[in-house]
Amino acid sequence: MKIGLMSDIHGNSPALEAVLPVLFAETDQVFFLGDLCGYYPFVEECIALWDHERVVGVRGNHDQILLDCLQHHTPPPTTYQTRYGSALARTLQQISPSSVALLQGLPISRTLTINGKVLALYHGTPWDPLEGRLYPNDDHLDRLVDLPADIILLGHTHYPFTRRYQDKLIVNPGSVGQPRDRSGASVAILDLATEVVEHRRVLFSPQRLIDDARQHDPGVPYLVEVLTRR
């Protein structure tokens, strides 16, 4: 069985539209590791591409912020908008009830047993599921030893990696919507039988996002710069 891994879409529908055909063609199931929202505003377009039968996921920190805003009828904090731009505020104004239901249905973490192997899914880390970060060269993997899982799947950092630590396989597929190491939407394919992970890059056109960011968030140049790295 092959499992597609994707994370950190961040409202980037052109990137999601590019990666989903690859994952659906080559895998039996797709795991999403959080953050449909944030940075870019095309969340409704992303959810229109969703396959509810084949995609299983968890919630990310930006998803949680959006849900908190909806619950309390408040806009994102000023500090959030200064750092990340206006996309989440604009998403709040246009998100549909069915899209809200999809986000609400994503748990903070998820544990699945498939073919006798236990897989644990987090956006962040097991000790901080929404905000924790585990980078490729981190040396505190001992915190994972006692986790009752064979395979640990993480997102949030936007940096892809595969590492083995004792009896654990740890995988971060990187970011679909805002890869930070180099260009191309980043995903991974996990062969569950062999535990071999293939990291993939799928090219997409960022122009729609660049145009939107320049129009709505000229004071947050990072939104454009991160999409034009090579």
Protein Blocks (a to p, Z undefined) as FASTA:
>chain_A
ZZdddehklopaklmmmmmmmmmmmmcbdcdeejjbghiaclmmmmmmpcfklpccdddf
klmmmmmmmmnopacdfklmmmnojmlmmmmmmpcfklmmmmmmpcfbdcddeehiacdd
dfkbmklmklgccdfklcklmmmmmpccfbdcdehkopacdddehjbccddebjfklcck
bgciddddddfklopacdddddddfklmmmmmmmmmmmlmmlmmmmmgZZ
